[in-house]
Amino acid sequence: MAEIWKSLPSWVRNIVVPILVLIIAFNVLGIVFSVISSLVWFAVKALVVVGIAAGVVILVKRAAKG
């Protein structure tokens, strides 16, 4: 691996490789943030559904008493 690295031209080692590393890092960060945001959005939707269901149950119980 060291031989391959040393055989690369200096412009590849100093310019191309860091740019590729930055692109890969941004893609990985984007994937992580999208997974986290989708999980948070799913949790918010689940809480809304649970809240609506609880409201319906409360209304049905009040209507059954009255």
Beta strands, then each sheet from edge to edge (+ up, - down):
end
